[in-house]
């Protein structure tokens, strides 16, 4: 189970066997049932969660109380609320298991301990930068969909169109037109 998370972190930082062992010892396995929340709105995101199996959806409600999907997490990706984790501020969104899922979690306290013990762990901040990237809001719908195909095509197989469209900032009808045009 640790193989994928080790592969993920070593793609950002060159780590010794001792550093990898210290990292994996601090990771904890947690299981989530479909619909269970990894993070509730109003809580501070205290952990980095590597999705070992399953998937999660991050969403919030806008002023008209419409659900807005802000992120979709699939296997072998890091699930967290970026601004809540880095700023240690209450989250405005929820992260919910879209299906039964397992995550390997590393708390912010353990991350700080690892950085203090092994400076190489500073490089893991790049994971936050990469995993928080989304298509540019100024991109047209076709560019946004092509971005998704390139960066995480698994999302298209796991989630319904309404969540994907919301994540990409378009209506489901626009997404359907774009998909039929590209296919």
C-alpha positions in Angstrom: 0.0 0.0 0.0 2.9 2.4 0.7 4.4 1.8 -2.8 2.3 4.4 -4.5 2.8 7.1 -1.8 6.5 6.5 -1.8 6.6 6.8 -5.6 4.7 10.1 -5.3 7.0 11.7 -2.7 10.2 10.5 -4.3 9.1 12.1 -7.6 9.4 15.5 -5.7 12.3 14.8 -3.4 15.4 12.6 -3.4 15.0 10.7 -0.1 17.2 8.2 1.7 15.9 4.9 2.9 15.9 6.3 6.5 13.8 9.3 5.4 11.3 7.1 3.6 11.1 4.8 6.6 10.5 7.8 8.9 7.8 9.1 6.5 5.9 5.8 6.2 6.0 5.2 10.0 4.1 8.4 10.5 1.4 7.7 7.9 -1.9 6.3 9.2 -4.4 4.3 7.2 -8.0 5.5 7.5 -11.1 4.1 5.8 -14.1 6.2 4.7 -17.5 5.0 3.6 -19.2 6.7 0.7 -20.6 10.0 1.9 -18.4 10.3 4.9 -16.4 13.5 5.2 -12.6 13.7 5.2 -13.0 17.4 6.0 -16.0 19.3 7.2 -16.6 23.0 6.4 -15.5 25.1 9.4 -12.7 22.7 10.5 -9.0 23.2 9.8 -7.4 20.7 7.4 -4.8 19.1 9.7 -3.6 16.2 7.4 -2.3 15.4 4.0 -4.3 12.5 2.7 -3.0 10.2 0.0 -5.9 8.5 -1.7 -4.9 4.8 -1.7 -8.2 3.6 -3.1 -11.5 5.3 -4.0 -12.2 8.9 -4.7 -13.3 12.2 -3.0 -15.1 15.3 -4.0 -14.4 18.8 -2.5 -17.3 21.2 -2.6 -18.9 24.2 -1.0 -22.1 26.1 -1.4 -22.3 29.4 -3.2 -24.4 32.4 -2.1 -27.5 30.9 -3.9 -26.9 27.6 -2.0 -25.8 25.8 -5.2 -23.1 23.1 -4.7 -19.9 24.0 -6.4 -17.3 21.3 -6.9 -13.8 22.7 -6.4 -11.7 19.6 -6.6 -12.0 15.9 -7.5 -9.5 13.5 -6.0 -8.8 10.0 -7.4 -6.4 7.1 -6.4 -2.8 8.1 -6.1 -3.5 11.8 -5.6 -3.2 13.9 -2.5 -6.5 15.1 -1.0 -6.6 18.2 1.1 -7.9 21.7 1.2 -4.9 23.7 0.2 -5.7 27.0 1.8 -6.9 25.5 5.0 -3.9 23.3 5.3 -1.2 25.8 4.5 -2.8 28.7 6.4 -4.2 26.6 9.2 -7.6 28.4 8.7 -11.1 26.9 8.9 -12.1 25.3 5.6 -15.0 26.8 3.6 -15.5 23.6 1.8 -16.1 19.9 2.6 -14.2 16.9 1.2 -16.5 13.9 0.9 -15.9 10.3 0.0 -17.5 9.7 -3.4 -17.2 5.9 -2.9 -15.7 3.7 -0.2 -12.2 4.8 0.1 -8.9 4.4 1.9 -6.4 7.1 2.6 -2.9 7.3 4.1 -2.7 10.4 6.2 0.2 12.5 7.5 -0.7 15.1 10.0 0.7 18.6 9.8 2.5 18.0 13.1 4.2 14.9 11.7 5.1 16.8 8.5 6.7 19.6 10.6 8.6 17.0 12.6 9.9 15.3 9.4 11.0 18.7 8.0 12.8 19.5 11.3 14.5 16.1 11.3 15.2 15.8 7.5 15.4 19.1 5.5 14.8 17.1 2.3 11.1 17.1 3.2 10.9 20.8 2.4 10.7 19.7 -1.2 7.3 18.0 -0.5 5.8 21.5 -0.6 5.9 21.0 -4.4 3.1 18.4 -4.0 0.8 21.1 -2.7 1.7 23.3 -5.7 1.1 20.6 -8.3 -2.0 19.1 -6.8 -3.7 22.4 -6.3 -3.4 23.3 -9.9 -6.6 23.5 -12.0 -7.2 24.7 -15.5 -7.0 28.4 -15.9 -10.3 30.1 -15.3 -9.8 32.1 -18.5 -9.4 29.0 -20.6 -12.3 28.1 -22.9 -14.4 25.0 -22.1 -12.5 22.9 -24.7 -9.2 23.8 -23.2 -10.4 23.0 -19.7 -11.6 19.6 -20.8 -8.3 18.9 -22.7 -6.4 19.9 -19.5 -8.4 17.3 -17.6 -7.8 14.6 -20.2 -4.1 15.3 -19.9 -3.7 15.7 -16.1 -6.2 13.3 -14.6 -8.4 11.4 -17.1 -9.5 9.0 -14.3 -11.8 11.8 -13.1 -13.8 11.3 -16.3 -14.3 7.6 -15.5 -15.1 8.1 -11.8 -17.4 11.1 -11.5 -20.8 12.1 -13.0 -20.8 14.9 -15.6 -22.4 17.4 -13.2 -19.5 17.2 -10.8 -16.9 17.3 -13.6 -18.7 20.3 -15.2 -18.8 22.2 -11.9 -15.1 21.4 -11.2 -14.2 22.8 -14.7 -16.5 25.9 -14.2 -19.1 25.1 -16.9 -22.6 23.7 -17.2 -23.2 20.0 -17.8 -24.7 20.9 -21.2 -21.5 22.7 -22.2 -19.4 19.8 -21.1 -21.5 17.4 -23.1 -21.0 19.5 -26.2 -17.3 19.7 -25.7 -17.0 16.0 -25.1 -18.9 15.1 -28.3 -16.8 17.6 -30.3 -13.5 16.2 -29.0 -14.5 12.5 -29.3 
